[in-house]
Amino acid sequence: MENMGFISLIPPILSIVLAVLFRNVIVSLSVGIFAGLMMLSGGNPIAATTSTIRDYVTPQLTDSYNAAVIVLLFFIGGFVSLVEHSGGGAALASRTIHYINTKAKTQISAWMGGLIIFFSDMGTPLIVGPVFEKIFDKVKVSREKLAWILDSTSSPVAILIPFIGWGVYVMGLIREEFNHLGINASEFTAFVQTIPFQFYAILTVLAVPTVALARIDFGAMRQADQRVRETGQLYWPGSTPLRKVDAQLNSTGVESHPSLIWLPLSVLFVTLFSLLVAAGFPFESVPGSDFRVALSTAYFFAAVVLMSLMIYFKVKRLGDIFDIYISGMQKMVSVVLILVLAWALGSLLKEMGAANYIVDLMEGNVPSFIVPAVIFLSAAGMSFATGSSWGTFAIMLPLAIPMAAGLEAPIIISIAAVLSGGIFGDHCSPISDSTILASTGAGCDHIDHVRTQLPYALTNGGIALVSFVIAGLTESGLTVLISVFAMIATFYTLSRVQKNLVLKH
């Protein structure tokens, strides 16, 4: 297969190394692209710079598909910002607090709160955490447990939903690689097909009710809950709880109302699925263009309804509401930059034959069924080192998709492996934004959160790794059922083993 040999791997390797060192995906992608074009231009920096702008960045911005994705991301950013500042999430939680009077109910309620705020992975811990922390203290469940629940219902939930920013971002990356490979499948259909194979995210989301209902804590989490239950101490001696919640996310100055959550989301769902059904969903594959138009329309209508409700309930003045909406759009600029640079890097890697080189190295040496597991480990390692699942997707998908196609490995499962690996590494990483925000939202020490979450994350990561081997062999979506049963059995076993060890001592 045509490629430039090892030097074709220099741009992605350089991007990964810089992302690990500086934790800045935009800079690392830019340098990786520039380095690749320096090699293509014979070391001429002027030619490399002009080619970067003319041949790689500008075409991504002028492409009609890419432009539609960028517009959609801005619509999503504005809506999410409105919801976060409306106070509706806190109001919905506060209306149900008096029903929460047991440990299990408290944990399940916080978990359900995280599921409801599915549209904002960053907003989940900052909205749900402060509402539930005092309830956790009252029923004597540790702040570390709350942080784990917040972390388990942020990015693991977001990556499973195709019609929010995460799904749109990933579908943009998938579409670019499908275009390069001549694959005519809809990126929306491809994303939906990955969902049963996103083992780590599914296991993590389901682990919370498993632990809460069956009371099967283990590892450092068991010790933390025991500390609160027996001594009433919220923190270990020497712990430093994090609390830097934006007050605007939790206090609007007036009493908000639950309808500011459920009514705009209802409008969003009804609009979206009405338009998708008209396009043939779920019996026919929905073209990506139809999906983007439907989603943009749904988010626009939902935002209009939410703005109207905020005015009706006197949550904010009209001028402030527009400022919030525009600021939410502005927050998506960095996401758009990452996406454009990822598209550009994918084009460059195709021209240099990076994936072809990897295929040549692995062909005949690595069986195709093991490829998803290898991709999962690679994505997990990068995400752990960088603390960024989005950066991992941007760098890994342009390599993983053509590599899977060249090695005749299942492409859908390989995409899911990148997504699962990115979330797994992010969950284990102490420098991850989502991990830090979970500690902040729960008001607990950050290192204590990492220590208590790690045994659960590693257990689910190990099960996910084995599941990708099985899925690579069978290509069956039913593998996820095996994964869930394995998670429940493993959690129960570890809990019993630890309990017996404590009793012996």
Kinemage of the C-alpha trace (Angstrom):
@kinemage 1
@onewidth
@group {chain A} dominant
@subgroup {mainchain}
@vectorlist {calphas} color= white
{ca met a 1} P 0.000 0.000 0.000
{ca glu a 2} L 1.293 3.447 -0.938
{ca asn a 3} L 2.877 5.322 1.953
{ca met a 4} L 5.899 7.409 2.937
{ca gly a 5} L 7.158 4.906 5.489
{ca phe a 6} L 7.899 5.779 9.102
{ca ile a 7} L 7.969 9.542 8.468
{ca ser a 8} L 4.233 9.364 7.776
{ca leu a 9} L 3.801 8.646 11.513
{ca ile a 10} L 5.766 11.719 12.622
{ca pro a 11} L 2.778 14.158 12.479
{ca pro a 12} L 0.461 12.057 14.686
{ca ile a 13} L 3.290 11.042 17.042
{ca leu a 14} L 4.362 14.669 17.388
{ca ser a 15} L 0.755 15.707 18.024
{ca ile a 16} L 0.384 13.072 20.742
{ca val a 17} L 3.678 13.962 22.449
{ca leu a 18} L 2.874 17.685 22.460
{ca ala a 19} L -0.658 17.030 23.711
{ca val a 20} L 0.783 15.033 26.617
{ca leu a 21} L 3.419 17.649 27.425
{ca phe a 22} L 1.329 20.791 27.122
{ca arg a 23} L -2.277 19.536 27.321
{ca asn a 24} L -3.237 21.822 24.452
{ca val a 25} L -4.856 19.931 21.594
{ca ile a 26} L -5.070 22.943 19.272
{ca val a 27} L -1.334 23.623 19.483
{ca ser a 28} L -0.400 19.938 19.185
{ca leu a 29} L -2.572 19.396 16.101
{ca ser a 30} L -1.273 22.594 14.479
{ca val a 31} L 2.353 21.641 15.020
{ca gly a 32} L 1.718 18.089 13.765
{ca ile a 33} L 0.157 19.391 10.542
{ca phe a 34} L 2.931 21.952 10.020
{ca ala a 35} L 5.646 19.334 10.618
{ca gly a 36} L 4.073 17.014 8.045
{ca leu a 37} L 3.868 19.770 5.463
{ca met a 38} L 7.477 20.761 6.185
{ca met a 39} L 8.441 17.250 5.118
{ca leu a 40} L 6.232 17.391 2.033
{ca ser a 41} L 7.616 20.798 1.022
{ca gly a 42} L 11.272 19.805 1.441
{ca gly a 43} L 11.774 21.838 4.609
{ca asn a 44} L 10.454 25.137 3.206
{ca pro a 45} L 8.602 26.878 6.103
{ca ile a 46} L 6.925 29.451 3.843
{ca ala a 47} L 5.570 26.740 1.547
{ca ala a 48} L 4.485 24.679 4.566
{ca thr a 49} L 2.628 27.626 6.092
{ca thr a 50} L 0.847 28.630 2.892
{ca ser a 51} L -0.062 25.017 2.162
{ca thr a 52} L -1.474 24.613 5.691
{ca ile a 53} L -3.777 27.572 5.153
{ca arg a 54} L -4.605 27.105 1.454
{ca asp a 55} L -4.750 23.323 1.045
{ca tyr a 56} L -5.752 21.969 4.448
{ca val a 57} L -7.478 24.486 6.744
{ca thr a 58} L -9.447 26.643 4.279
{ca pro a 59} L -10.966 23.683 2.365
{ca gln a 60} L -12.296 22.300 5.662
{ca leu a 61} L -14.031 25.592 6.420
{ca thr a 62} L -15.496 26.026 2.939
{ca asp a 63} L -16.784 22.453 2.621
{ca ser a 64} L -20.592 22.521 2.864
{ca tyr a 65} L -20.737 19.470 5.154
{ca asn a 66} L -18.140 20.875 7.544
{ca ala a 67} L -19.798 24.294 7.577
{ca ala a 68} L -23.117 22.697 8.527
{ca val a 69} L -21.441 20.841 11.413
{ca ile a 70} L -19.846 24.067 12.659
{ca val a 71} L -23.181 25.928 12.533
{ca leu a 72} L -24.847 23.076 14.416
{ca leu a 73} L -22.188 23.154 17.142
{ca phe a 74} L -22.842 26.870 17.668
{ca phe a 75} L -26.592 26.200 18.029
{ca ile a 76} L -25.835 23.486 20.611
{ca gly a 77} L -23.420 25.711 22.524
{ca gly a 78} L -25.972 28.507 22.824
{ca phe a 79} L -28.737 26.190 24.021
{ca val a 80} L -26.561 24.429 26.596
{ca ser a 81} L -25.450 27.771 28.026
{ca leu a 82} L -29.078 28.860 28.419
{ca val a 83} L -29.988 25.642 30.239
{ca glu a 84} L -27.007 25.883 32.578
{ca his a 85} L -27.917 29.436 33.579
{ca ser a 86} L -31.680 28.944 33.748
{ca gly a 87} L -31.657 27.228 37.150
{ca gly a 88} L -34.092 24.613 35.841
{ca gly a 89} L -31.854 21.671 36.744
{ca ala a 90} L -31.503 22.763 40.366
{ca ala a 91} L -35.231 23.530 40.567
{ca leu a 92} L -36.126 20.077 39.254
{ca ala a 93} L -33.833 18.438 41.803
{ca ser a 94} L -35.079 20.559 44.711
{ca arg a 95} L -38.711 19.607 43.980
{ca thr a 96} L -37.874 15.929 44.480
{ca ile a 97} L -35.514 16.198 47.466
{ca his a 98} L -38.192 15.470 50.103
{ca tyr a 99} L -38.722 12.009 48.559
{ca ile a 100} L -35.078 11.092 49.148
{ca asn a 101} L -34.614 9.471 52.545
{ca thr a 102} L -32.352 6.421 52.095
{ca lys a 103} L -28.802 5.807 50.882
{ca ala a 104} L -29.987 3.945 47.794
{ca lys a 105} L -32.586 6.584 46.876
{ca thr a 106} L -30.003 9.335 47.316
{ca gln a 107} L -27.477 7.680 45.017
{ca ile a 108} L -30.081 6.737 42.395
{ca ser a 109} L -31.512 10.265 42.478
{ca ala a 110} L -28.101 11.838 41.881
{ca trp a 111} L -27.539 9.319 39.075
{ca met a 112} L -30.887 10.197 37.483
{ca gly a 113} L -30.058 13.890 37.843
{ca gly a 114} L -26.875 13.275 35.878
{ca leu a 115} L -28.854 11.452 33.180
{ca ile a 116} L -31.308 14.339 32.893
{ca ile a 117} L -28.471 16.859 32.363
{ca phe a 118} L -27.166 14.646 29.534
{ca phe a 119} L -26.652 17.554 27.140
{ca ser a 120} L -23.804 19.104 29.147
{ca asp a 121} L -20.994 16.863 30.366
{ca met a 122} L -19.271 19.835 32.011
{ca gly a 123} L -22.528 21.155 33.458
{ca thr a 124} L -23.580 17.867 35.074
{ca pro a 125} L -21.216 18.005 38.082
{ca leu a 126} L -21.673 21.742 38.626
{ca ile a 127} L -25.473 21.560 38.492
{ca val a 128} L -26.177 18.204 40.179
{ca gly a 129} L -23.304 18.138 42.680
{ca pro a 130} L -24.129 21.184 44.833
{ca val a 131} L -27.803 20.161 44.962
{ca phe a 132} L -27.061 16.687 46.320
{ca glu a 133} L -23.979 17.152 48.490
{ca lys a 134} L -25.932 18.052 51.647
{ca ile a 135} L -28.325 15.164 51.067
{ca phe a 136} L -25.370 12.767 50.799
{ca asp a 137} L -24.026 14.183 54.073
{ca lys a 138} L -27.421 13.722 55.739
{ca val a 139} L -27.803 10.034 54.796
{ca lys a 140} L -24.069 9.446 55.474
{ca val a 141} L -22.850 8.617 51.981
{ca ser a 142} L -19.371 9.892 51.166
{ca arg a 143} L -18.614 12.931 49.021
{ca glu a 144} L -16.263 10.635 47.089
{ca lys a 145} L -19.273 8.504 46.118
{ca leu a 146} L -21.073 11.614 44.886
{ca ala a 147} L -18.015 12.632 42.810
{ca trp a 148} L -17.911 9.151 41.245
{ca ile a 149} L -21.613 9.335 40.360
{ca leu a 150} L -21.128 12.793 38.818
{ca asp a 151} L -18.142 11.560 36.796
{ca ser a 152} L -20.053 8.459 35.704
{ca thr a 153} L -22.982 10.486 34.358
{ca ser a 154} L -21.025 13.174 32.512
{ca ser a 155} L -18.827 12.056 29.593
{ca pro a 156} L -19.921 8.355 29.676
{ca val a 157} L -23.512 9.493 29.109
{ca ala a 158} L -22.632 12.222 26.607
{ca ile a 159} L -20.658 9.871 24.331
{ca leu a 160} L -23.715 7.606 23.934
{ca ile a 161} L -26.006 10.333 22.567
{ca pro a 162} L -25.784 11.249 18.873
{ca phe a 163} L -27.712 14.530 18.973
{ca ile a 164} L -25.557 16.588 21.380
{ca gly a 165} L -22.154 18.227 20.923
{ca trp a 166} L -20.196 15.031 21.579
{ca gly a 167} L -22.061 13.041 18.937
{ca val a 168} L -21.899 15.824 16.356
{ca tyr a 169} L -18.160 16.220 16.948
{ca val a 170} L -17.466 12.480 16.576
{ca met a 171} L -19.708 12.172 13.520
{ca gly a 172} L -17.764 14.992 11.881
{ca leu a 173} L -14.560 13.009 12.326
{ca ile a 174} L -16.189 9.802 11.078
{ca arg a 175} L -17.583 11.485 7.953
{ca glu a 176} L -14.159 12.824 6.977
{ca glu a 177} L -12.592 9.361 7.110
{ca phe a 178} L -15.544 7.755 5.327
{ca asn a 179} L -15.078 10.277 2.520
{ca his a 180} L -11.386 9.388 2.243
{ca leu a 181} L -12.188 5.676 2.119
{ca gly a 182} L -15.131 6.020 -0.266
{ca ile a 183} L -17.591 4.634 2.294
{ca asn a 184} L -21.121 5.820 1.508
{ca ala a 185} L -22.664 4.964 4.879
{ca ser a 186} L -24.307 7.750 6.889
{ca glu a 187} L -22.168 8.959 9.790
{ca phe a 188} L -25.346 9.170 11.902
{ca thr a 189} L -26.113 5.512 11.243
{ca ala a 190} L -22.483 4.597 11.939
{ca phe a 191} L -22.516 6.412 15.278
{ca val a 192} L -25.763 4.746 16.329
{ca gln a 193} L -24.281 1.361 15.396
{ca thr a 194} L -21.292 2.008 17.693
{ca ile a 195} L -23.485 2.476 20.773
{ca pro a 196} L -23.846 -1.238 21.721
{ca phe a 197} L -20.046 -1.563 21.421
{ca gln a 198} L -19.169 1.398 23.649
{ca phe a 199} L -18.534 -1.019 26.464
{ca tyr a 200} L -16.733 1.222 28.923
{ca ala a 201} L -19.324 4.009 28.802
{ca ile a 202} L -22.234 1.579 29.163
{ca leu a 203} L -20.596 -0.301 32.044
{ca thr a 204} L -19.748 2.933 33.847
{ca val a 205} L -23.285 4.309 33.587
{ca leu a 206} L -24.827 1.022 34.776
{ca ala a 207} L -22.274 0.564 37.572
{ca val a 208} L -23.903 3.312 39.635
{ca pro a 209} L -27.335 1.667 40.120
{ca thr a 210} L -25.568 -1.687 40.528
{ca val a 211} L -23.494 -0.376 43.433
{ca ala a 212} L -26.341 1.663 44.932
{ca leu a 213} L -29.019 -1.028 44.895
{ca ala a 214} L -26.823 -4.043 45.707
{ca arg a 215} L -24.557 -2.167 48.187
{ca ile a 216} L -21.405 -3.682 46.744
{ca asp a 217} L -18.722 -1.062 47.316
{ca phe a 218} L -15.080 -2.101 47.185
{ca gly a 219} L -11.617 -0.573 47.219
{ca ala a 220} L -10.993 2.902 48.598
{ca met a 221} L -14.669 3.815 48.087
{ca arg a 222} L -15.721 1.273 50.686
{ca gln a 223} L -13.318 2.847 53.165
{ca ala a 224} L -14.585 6.350 52.387
{ca asp a 225} L -18.218 5.358 52.942
{ca gln a 226} L -17.240 3.547 56.136
{ca arg a 227} L -15.504 6.726 57.366
{ca val a 228} L -18.654 8.794 56.914
{ca arg a 229} L -20.957 6.115 58.292
{ca glu a 230} L -18.948 5.409 61.462
{ca thr a 231} L -17.328 8.776 62.261
{ca gly a 232} L -19.417 11.322 60.379
{ca gln a 233} L -16.242 12.876 58.964
{ca leu a 234} L -16.811 14.250 55.469
{ca tyr a 235} L -13.097 14.171 54.578
{ca trp a 236} L -9.932 12.314 55.442
{ca pro a 237} L -7.490 14.239 57.660
{ca gly a 238} L -5.414 16.509 55.413
{ca ser a 239} L -7.874 16.436 52.514
{ca thr a 240} L -8.542 19.664 50.628
{ca pro a 241} L -12.050 19.764 49.123
{ca leu a 242} L -12.521 21.547 45.826
{ca arg a 243} L -15.248 24.107 45.482
{ca lys a 244} L -15.118 26.637 42.697
{ca val a 245} L -18.621 26.383 41.318
{ca asp a 246} L -19.821 29.275 39.187
{ca ala a 247} L -22.586 30.751 41.304
{ca gln a 248} L -24.484 31.736 38.163
{ca leu a 249} L -25.009 28.077 37.334
{ca asn a 250} L -26.768 27.439 40.615
{ca ser a 251} L -28.375 30.723 41.606
{ca thr a 252} L -30.277 32.956 39.247
{ca gly a 253} L -31.390 35.476 41.868
{ca val a 254} L -35.029 34.306 41.678
{ca glu a 255} L -36.747 30.962 42.093
{ca ser a 256} L -36.543 28.965 38.886
{ca his a 257} L -38.919 26.241 37.717
{ca pro a 258} L -38.493 22.602 36.558
{ca ser a 259} L -40.285 23.430 33.301
{ca leu a 260} L -37.147 25.269 32.209
{ca ile a 261} L -35.582 21.814 31.871
{ca trp a 262} L -38.320 19.468 30.714
{ca leu a 263} L -40.269 21.717 28.333
{ca pro a 264} L -37.329 22.854 26.104
{ca leu a 265} L -36.001 19.288 26.030
{ca ser a 266} L -39.465 18.022 25.078
{ca val a 267} L -39.592 20.555 22.248
{ca leu a 268} L -36.111 19.466 21.158
{ca phe a 269} L -37.025 15.766 21.106
{ca val a 270} L -40.407 16.217 19.411
{ca thr a 271} L -38.966 18.486 16.720
{ca leu a 272} L -35.929 16.293 16.102
{ca phe a 273} L -37.724 12.974 15.870
{ca ser a 274} L -40.620 14.404 13.865
{ca leu a 275} L -38.177 15.610 11.213
{ca leu a 276} L -36.172 12.362 11.339
{ca val a 277} L -39.296 10.218 11.004
{ca ala a 278} L -40.290 12.296 7.978
{ca ala a 279} L -36.865 11.410 6.518
{ca gly a 280} L -37.502 7.679 7.031
{ca phe a 281} L -36.059 7.064 10.503
{ca pro a 282} L -35.806 4.411 11.928
{ca phe a 283} L -36.656 2.205 8.930
{ca glu a 284} L -34.308 3.953 6.516
{ca ser a 285} L -30.806 5.343 6.898
{ca val a 286} L -31.039 9.087 7.491
{ca pro a 287} L -28.574 11.078 5.369
{ca gly a 288} L -26.153 13.140 7.410
{ca ser a 289} L -27.370 16.378 5.808
{ca asp a 290} L -30.976 15.680 6.851
{ca phe a 291} L -29.852 14.820 10.369
{ca arg a 292} L -27.886 18.059 10.742
{ca val a 293} L -30.773 20.188 9.472
{ca ala a 294} L -33.216 18.423 11.810
{ca leu a 295} L -30.897 18.825 14.772
{ca ser a 296} L -30.164 22.499 14.081
{ca thr a 297} L -33.893 23.194 13.787
{ca ala a 298} L -34.634 21.301 17.008
{ca tyr a 299} L -32.000 23.169 19.012
{ca phe a 300} L -33.188 26.517 17.620
{ca phe a 301} L -36.831 25.874 18.554
{ca ala a 302} L -35.786 24.584 21.997
{ca ala a 303} L -33.695 27.715 22.578
{ca val a 304} L -36.609 29.999 21.598
{ca val a 305} L -38.911 28.162 24.035
{ca leu a 306} L -36.327 28.333 26.809
{ca met a 307} L -35.742 32.057 26.237
{ca ser a 308} L -39.498 32.621 26.459
{ca leu a 309} L -39.725 30.659 29.710
{ca met a 310} L -36.802 32.558 31.238
{ca ile a 311} L -38.598 35.825 30.457
{ca tyr a 312} L -41.948 34.489 31.719
{ca phe a 313} L -40.500 33.311 35.039
{ca lys a 314} L -38.356 36.481 35.268
{ca val a 315} L -35.175 34.424 35.574
{ca lys a 316} L -33.173 36.837 33.386
{ca arg a 317} L -33.768 39.965 31.384
{ca leu a 318} L -33.953 39.693 27.602
{ca gly a 319} L -30.574 41.359 27.060
{ca asp a 320} L -28.898 39.019 29.567
{ca ile a 321} L -30.512 36.009 27.908
{ca phe a 322} L -29.083 36.938 24.514
{ca asp a 323} L -25.663 37.527 26.115
{ca ile a 324} L -25.788 34.045 27.674
{ca tyr a 325} L -26.791 32.503 24.338
{ca ile a 326} L -23.973 34.243 22.454
{ca ser a 327} L -21.424 33.379 25.164
{ca gly a 328} L -22.435 29.727 24.815
{ca met a 329} L -21.777 29.928 21.100
{ca gln a 330} L -18.397 31.532 21.771
{ca lys a 331} L -17.447 28.622 24.052
{ca met a 332} L -17.708 26.323 21.028
{ca val a 333} L -14.943 28.147 19.139
{ca ser a 334} L -12.213 25.941 20.614
{ca val a 335} L -14.234 22.829 19.748
{ca val a 336} L -14.614 24.059 16.169
{ca leu a 337} L -10.871 24.762 15.942
{ca ile a 338} L -10.038 21.260 17.170
{ca leu a 339} L -12.484 19.748 14.686
{ca val a 340} L -11.126 21.744 11.724
{ca leu a 341} L -7.534 20.863 12.622
{ca ala a 342} L -8.503 17.200 13.083
{ca trp a 343} L -10.065 17.206 9.609
{ca ala a 344} L -6.903 18.803 8.226
{ca leu a 345} L -4.678 16.260 9.994
{ca gly a 346} L -6.796 13.428 8.598
{ca ser a 347} L -6.317 14.771 5.064
{ca leu a 348} L -2.581 15.081 5.618
{ca leu a 349} L -2.254 11.561 7.042
{ca lys a 350} L -4.142 10.185 4.037
{ca glu a 351} L -1.751 11.946 1.668
{ca met a 352} L 1.286 10.647 3.573
{ca gly a 353} L -0.173 7.137 3.870
{ca ala a 354} L 0.151 6.865 7.664
{ca ala a 355} L -2.632 4.308 8.030
{ca asn a 356} L -1.319 2.376 5.026
{ca tyr a 357} L 2.081 2.134 6.696
{ca ile a 358} L 0.535 0.809 9.916
{ca val a 359} L -1.466 -1.719 7.905
{ca asp a 360} L 1.690 -2.894 6.116
{ca leu a 361} L 3.408 -3.390 9.483
{ca met a 362} L 0.508 -5.227 11.099
{ca glu a 363} L -0.812 -7.247 8.167
{ca gly a 364} L -0.105 -10.910 8.713
{ca asn a 365} L 1.301 -10.210 12.201
{ca val a 366} L -1.823 -9.105 14.051
{ca pro a 367} L -5.145 -10.942 13.555
{ca ser a 368} L -7.943 -8.594 12.529
{ca phe a 369} L -10.165 -9.506 15.474
{ca ile a 370} L -7.614 -8.127 17.954
{ca val a 371} L -7.417 -4.705 16.253
{ca pro a 372} L -10.301 -3.120 18.260
{ca ala a 373} L -8.627 -4.167 21.532
{ca val a 374} L -5.302 -2.667 20.385
{ca ile a 375} L -7.086 0.559 19.416
{ca phe a 376} L -8.885 0.638 22.781
{ca leu a 377} L -5.600 0.389 24.700
{ca ser a 378} L -3.923 2.996 22.498
{ca ala a 379} L -6.784 5.473 22.931
{ca ala a 380} L -6.896 4.825 26.686
{ca gly a 381} L -3.174 5.473 27.044
{ca met a 382} L -3.333 8.719 25.116
{ca ser a 383} L -6.429 9.946 26.947
{ca phe a 384} L -4.901 9.124 30.337
{ca ala a 385} L -1.707 11.001 29.494
{ca thr a 386} L -3.437 14.059 28.025
{ca gly a 387} L -6.568 14.160 30.179
{ca ser a 388} L -8.557 14.847 27.007
{ca ser a 389} L -10.970 12.417 25.404
{ca trp a 390} L -11.860 14.927 22.663
{ca gly a 391} L -8.198 15.350 21.746
{ca thr a 392} L -7.851 11.575 21.686
{ca phe a 393} L -10.776 11.263 19.265
{ca ala a 394} L -9.296 13.966 17.025
{ca ile a 395} L -5.937 12.202 16.700
{ca met a 396} L -6.958 8.536 16.926
{ca leu a 397} L -10.009 8.335 14.631
{ca pro a 398} L -8.091 9.462 11.494
{ca leu a 399} L -5.682 6.598 12.199
{ca ala a 400} L -8.049 3.933 13.520
{ca ile a 401} L -10.731 4.002 10.811
{ca pro a 402} L -8.453 3.556 7.760
{ca met a 403} L -6.298 1.104 9.729
{ca ala a 404} L -9.352 -1.044 10.521
{ca ala a 405} L -10.443 -0.877 6.872
{ca gly a 406} L -6.977 -1.895 5.648
{ca leu a 407} L -6.717 -4.807 8.074
{ca glu a 408} L -10.316 -5.894 7.392
{ca ala a 409} L -11.173 -5.387 11.045
{ca pro a 410} L -14.752 -4.372 11.968
{ca ile a 411} L -14.823 -0.597 11.411
{ca ile a 412} L -17.821 0.150 13.639
{ca ile a 413} L -16.287 -1.743 16.564
{ca ser a 414} L -12.937 -0.018 15.962
{ca ile a 415} L -14.645 3.391 16.130
{ca ala a 416} L -16.329 2.327 19.375
{ca ala a 417} L -12.909 1.243 20.691
{ca val a 418} L -11.544 4.764 20.181
{ca leu a 419} L -14.548 6.273 21.957
{ca ser a 420} L -14.455 3.790 24.839
{ca gly a 421} L -10.697 4.077 25.217
{ca gly a 422} L -10.914 7.854 25.265
{ca ile a 423} L -13.509 7.833 28.049
{ca phe a 424} L -11.651 5.146 30.042
{ca gly a 425} L -8.332 6.996 30.010
{ca asp a 426} L -10.087 10.260 30.797
{ca his a 427} L -11.795 8.653 33.826
{ca cys a 428} L -8.504 7.360 35.212
{ca ser a 429} L -6.561 10.575 34.603
{ca pro a 430} L -6.048 13.014 37.501
{ca ile a 431} L -5.486 15.836 34.984
{ca ser a 432} L -8.803 15.329 33.166
{ca asp a 433} L -11.180 18.312 33.131
{ca ser a 434} L -14.197 16.091 33.791
{ca thr a 435} L -12.483 14.401 36.754
{ca ile a 436} L -11.565 17.768 38.252
{ca leu a 437} L -15.095 19.103 37.735
{ca ala a 438} L -16.574 16.016 39.418
{ca ser a 439} L -14.387 16.665 42.477
{ca thr a 440} L -15.434 20.309 42.392
{ca gly a 441} L -19.147 19.593 42.028
{ca ala a 442} L -19.102 17.111 44.916
{ca gly a 443} L -16.961 19.352 47.101
{ca cys a 444} L -14.425 16.616 47.800
{ca asp a 445} L -10.661 16.307 47.635
{ca his a 446} L -9.534 15.691 44.051
{ca ile a 447} L -6.979 12.982 44.823
{ca asp a 448} L -9.511 11.237 47.069
{ca his a 449} L -11.924 11.195 44.124
{ca val a 450} L -9.299 9.746 41.793
{ca arg a 451} L -8.305 7.077 44.373
{ca thr a 452} L -11.887 5.965 45.008
{ca gln a 453} L -12.936 5.996 41.350
{ca leu a 454} L -9.866 4.187 40.012
{ca pro a 455} L -10.785 0.635 41.195
{ca tyr a 456} L -14.202 0.913 39.509
{ca ala a 457} L -12.692 2.419 36.346
{ca leu a 458} L -9.944 -0.197 36.072
{ca thr a 459} L -12.421 -3.031 36.625
{ca asn a 460} L -14.755 -1.753 33.904
{ca gly a 461} L -11.773 -1.006 31.642
{ca gly a 462} L -10.531 -4.583 31.985
{ca ile a 463} L -13.976 -5.962 31.176
{ca ala a 464} L -14.221 -3.590 28.186
{ca leu a 465} L -10.853 -4.791 26.868
{ca val a 466} L -11.960 -8.429 26.957
{ca ser a 467} L -15.287 -7.418 25.423
{ca phe a 468} L -13.517 -5.819 22.446
{ca val a 469} L -11.656 -9.075 21.841
{ca ile a 470} L -14.946 -10.994 21.910
{ca ala a 471} L -16.684 -8.397 19.728
{ca gly a 472} L -13.789 -8.514 17.271
{ca leu a 473} L -14.373 -12.249 16.928
{ca thr a 474} L -18.167 -12.292 16.858
{ca glu a 475} L -19.062 -8.758 15.668
{ca ser a 476} L -22.196 -9.194 17.772
{ca gly a 477} L -23.877 -6.350 19.650
{ca leu a 478} L -25.014 -8.907 22.220
{ca thr a 479} L -21.476 -8.813 23.614
{ca val a 480} L -22.601 -5.858 25.731
{ca leu a 481} L -24.908 -8.184 27.706
{ca ile a 482} L -21.935 -10.377 28.577
{ca ser a 483} L -20.060 -7.248 29.644
{ca val a 484} L -22.847 -6.095 31.955
{ca phe a 485} L -23.196 -9.515 33.599
{ca ala a 486} L -19.412 -9.668 34.004
{ca met a 487} L -19.410 -6.206 35.628
{ca ile a 488} L -22.117 -7.132 38.129
{ca ala a 489} L -20.437 -10.436 38.997
{ca thr a 490} L -16.985 -8.868 39.326
{ca phe a 491} L -18.216 -5.987 41.495
{ca tyr a 492} L -20.066 -8.417 43.754
{ca thr a 493} L -17.034 -10.708 44.028
{ca leu a 494} L -14.623 -7.871 44.832
{ca ser a 495} L -17.023 -6.510 47.432
{ca arg a 496} L -17.365 -9.913 49.136
{ca val a 497} L -13.620 -10.533 49.077
{ca gln a 498} L -12.884 -7.178 50.703
{ca lys a 499} L -15.631 -7.696 53.287
{ca asn a 500} L -14.247 -11.136 54.221
{ca leu a 501} L -10.721 -9.750 54.517
{ca val a 502} L -11.954 -7.048 56.888
{ca leu a 503} L -13.855 -9.589 59.008
{ca lys a 504} L -10.738 -11.790 59.313
{ca his a 505} L -8.764 -8.866 60.682
